[in-house]
Amino acid sequence: LSLSLFSCLAFCRGRVVRVPKGPLIRVVGTEVVIPCSVSDYDGPSEQNFDWEFSRETDFLRIVSTWDSTFTSEEYQKRVGNGDIKLRRSSNDAVELVIRNIQQTDQGRYKCSTPSTDATVQGNYDAEVQVKVISDGLLVSGSKGRSSMSLRLSEGDSFKLRCSAITASPEHTHLHVTWQIKSGSTWRDILSLTHEGKFQPGPGYEERYRNGDIRLDTGANDTYWLSVSQASSVDGGAYRCLVSEWVRGADSSWQKIQEKSVEIASVAIQRTALDVVISTNNVSVTEKDSLDLTCNITTDRSGIFQAEVMWYFSASPDDTLSDAQVLLSMDRDSVVSDSTRISLSHVDRNSYRLLVRDVDVEDSGYYFCQAAVWVPLHNGSWYKVVERTSAPVSVVVTTLEPVYEVFLNASKTPKFSDDPTELNCRITNAQDTEANIRFTVSWYYRPRLRSDDVVAEELLATMDADWTLLLGDRSRERTRNGEIIFSKKTADTFSLRIQWTSESDRGDYFCVISAWSRHRNNSWVKNKDVTSAPVSIFWATQDYMLTVEAVKLKPFFVAGHTFEMTCKVSSKNIKTPRYSVLITAEKPLTDRSNPNGTTRIISLNQDSVVRLEDWTDQTRVDGVVLEKVQENEFRYRMYQTQISDAGLYRCVVTAWSPGGGGMWREAVNGLSNPIQIDFQTSGPVFNVSVHSDNPTVYQGELADLLCIVTTEGMALDPDDMSFDVSWFAVRSFALDREPVLLASLDRRGIVTQSRRNGSSDLSLERISPLEFRLRVHGCEDHDFGNHYCVVTPWVRSATGIWQREPDIKAKPIFLSVKMDVLNAFKYPLLIGIGLATVIGLLSCLIGYCSSRWCCKKEVQETRRERRRLMSMEMD
């Protein structure tokens, strides 16, 4: 069944040549376009076409796309002139174009396509009948005139007439379109289509729906264009474009010809309108009336009505959408309602605006807008022009209240932290109504000894509803309750500083502002009055602080107790308290103190003791700082070590009581230095780093020795002990921070730092003066400069262990190389082994396949033995 179906489809498929379904009706003298296309063909994509014509039986060759000699002698001249030509629209379609067709061109037209198919299937030509009729369409303008000129005013109406009639023998329909020419192009206004439908052009849809543009038909095949409310866009040349349509055999509409005639040239004159306010800038006193007049001048004649609208704006640059509408009068002289503002029509061209009981809020810019309306034929009104006047500035001056301001200090400070209170009073107030409200602003100006001008600083200000707004200078202190702003009575405002400091010394003044209430219950500032300044100042003397350090024991040796006292004396400080800090200036060789100064212990003004940088855990209780008297402090250091040598000082800070029970720092003092120096004749220690093999390969063991040597007095090994720390600098140069590797204290406890790699460390003591560091399984990151730091401890004759200064050894560079042979040995052996196994396995598979899986019995054909044939018999 499927095979039969496919065979049927194959036989049914074939070339199809198509031309329009005829007959095609065309008008004498017009251009005719006949399309022809081919489909379902084989061969090249671009097909060729031949066109032939027949009036009765015989066909005459017209034109071909591939043969230039195809044209018959009768058509050679028309084809050569271009009156007849072929126009290719695609690879499989062409159009036969005949210009200025005549009655002799009526007949049958055949389109043929040469075969490019493997088999002859389908049709290779198609015919269409063309019927040529006479031109019976006549289009004319008004009363036979070619064109007329109209001059109209904006808002007027006009009508244009066009006549179109056809005497065609066929049943044709007319399509009438009114067009306007603006510039160099024609635009459609309104059309009556060949199907009897009205179709407005682009931009005319709204006017058509409103009835401002109409197309009416009349007797004698006339078509009227009616335009109402003409505007400037309606000016230009008007023409009537008529096309003739006929329904084809396939029920589709075909346009057979088109004609046009220019009807009129219309000029629209714009209406002039001038709107002016009679006065320029106006100044009015509060509570008085504002009187403004708007004058209108226009060149419009006939019947018209004016519409006036008054606007108010706070800025002259505001648009109408931003402005406020005050009053309006429409074209029927109906005024919008307002209790305080009135609008009257003084005469035909003047409109008066009266604003009673003006307020400060009425200050601004006033302007009026006028529009001219004209009546239309249907009884409606049309606005032809609208203008807006220039704004007029109106300033409403207020009646300022009269009052004075007096500022006095009810409390002045004599010392720091004393209170200060200022009172700002309103006096001699006159003309103050019930709608007047007073607020205060406080200002501060620092006093300078020079003549420089200093800007005042805002402390606080009140707005119209007595809300307090704080300045940057007083915001934090006001929130903490150190500064208090208050209103004592109706005419007195107060500023109180609870604890006055030296930074508060200066000049203070207040500003009283008068506010008036407006009609909308808002408050507007009318006046500011500034008081005379009041100076807050008291004489002060510079603080003086003297600190003296005294060593109680002039001579002592290591292991004994060091004592010193700090005596403090001060001047011009009110009830001072002291805080003491003990510092030590160690030699620069002290590794734990790279900056040279160490903070040991402190005692604050409340006698609380705190250890600062004292980090020796074995001597936590080895330092004591205590208060002996109010101005005397004692420092003790038990079991002194040689590493404690240096200069010791007392750093004293004097504190005075401040506001709110807080202590305020007054002045600092530094005592004279007390030196701790140990004169010893003990041994001298030296440290060096050694390695038998500083260059190792990855994964090998690296040995580093830290060797301590002594010079001078010989000591029993039991009287010596060492703290050893190993460091590494991961660079060729010593330009990076050292990294602690491991440490061994004098009690034999080993401490290692955290490591990121797989290598490991071990640190051990191999002799009384030798310490070995081992790096197991060296990696790349183990390279660098390695050195050790040794802290010697020596036991004195009294049995006390003394710490000697740290000794740093000269670094040695450890280089880690990669063993290329060992690195590639195992991967190479594994690769060779895998390749060998895969090769043997491949050979085995091939042999088995050829032996058992792919074996075939091939029977050799027997050949008979015959003599060769002679060459002639070949």
Sequence and secondary structure as in RCSB ss.txt:
>XXXX:A:sequence
LSLSLFSCLAFCRGRVVRVPKGPLIRVVGTEVVIPCSVSDYDGPSEQNFDWEFSRETDFLRIVSTWDSTFTSEEY
QKRVGNGDIKLRRSSNDAVELVIRNIQQTDQGRYKCSTPSTDATVQGNYDAEVQVKVISDGLLVSGSKGRSSMSL
RLSEGDSFKLRCSAITASPEHTHLHVTWQIKSGSTWRDILSLTHEGKFQPGPGYEERYRNGDIRLDTGANDTYWL
SVSQASSVDGGAYRCLVSEWVRGADSSWQKIQEKSVEIASVAIQRTALDVVISTNNVSVTEKDSLDLTCNITTDR
SGIFQAEVMWYFSASPDDTLSDAQVLLSMDRDSVVSDSTRISLSHVDRNSYRLLVRDVDVEDSGYYFCQAAVWVP
LHNGSWYKVVERTSAPVSVVVTTLEPVYEVFLNASKTPKFSDDPTELNCRITNAQDTEANIRFTVSWYYRPRLRS
DDVVAEELLATMDADWTLLLGDRSRERTRNGEIIFSKKTADTFSLRIQWTSESDRGDYFCVISAWSRHRNNSWVK
NKDVTSAPVSIFWATQDYMLTVEAVKLKPFFVAGHTFEMTCKVSSKNIKTPRYSVLITAEKPLTDRSNPNGTTRI
ISLNQDSVVRLEDWTDQTRVDGVVLEKVQENEFRYRMYQTQISDAGLYRCVVTAWSPGGGGMWREAVNGLSNPIQ
IDFQTSGPVFNVSVHSDNPTVYQGELADLLCIVTTEGMALDPDDMSFDVSWFAVRSFALDREPVLLASLDRRGIV
TQSRRNGSSDLSLERISPLEFRLRVHGCEDHDFGNHYCVVTPWVRSATGIWQREPDIKAKPIFLSVKMDVLNAFK
YPLLIGIGLATVIGLLSCLIGYCSSRWCCKKEVQETRRERRRLMSMEMD
>XXXX:A:secstr
 HHHHHHHHHHH  BEEE   S EEEETTS EEEEEEEES  S SS   EEEEESSS  EEEEESS TT S GGG
HHHHHHTSEEEEEEETTEEEEEESS  GGG EEEEEE    SSS  B SEEEEEEEEE   EEEE GGG S EEE
EEETT  EEEEEEEEE  SS EEEEEEEEEEETTEEEEEEEE TTS EEE TT HHHHHHTSEEEEEETTTEEEE
EE S  GGG EEEEEEEEEEEE TTS EEEEEEEEEEEEEEEEE   EEEEES SSEEEETTS EEEEEEEEE  
 SS EEEEEEEEESSTT  TTTSEEEEEE TT  B   SSEEEEEEETTEEEEEE S  GGG EEEEEEEEEEEE
 TTS EEEEEEEE   EEEEEE    EEEEEEEEEE  SSTT  EEEEEEEEEEES  TTEEEEEEEEEEE  SS
      EEEEEE TT  EEE TTTHHHHHTTSEEEEEEETTEEEEEESS  GGG EEEEEEEEEEEE TTS EEE
EEEEE   EEE       EEEEEEEES S   TTS EEEEEEEEEES SS EEEEEEEEE  TT TT TTSEEEE
EEE TT  EEE S   GGGTTSEEEEEEETTEEEEEESS  GGG EEEEEEEEEEEE GGG EEEEEEEE   EE
E       EEEEEEE S SEEETTS EEEEEEEEEESS   GGGEEEEEEEEEE SSSS S  EEEEEE TTS E
EE   SSS EEEEEEEETTEEEEEEES  GGG EEEEEEEEEEEE TTS EEE   EE   EEEEEE  HHHHHH
HHHHHHHHHHHHHHHHHHHHHHHIIIIIS                GGG 
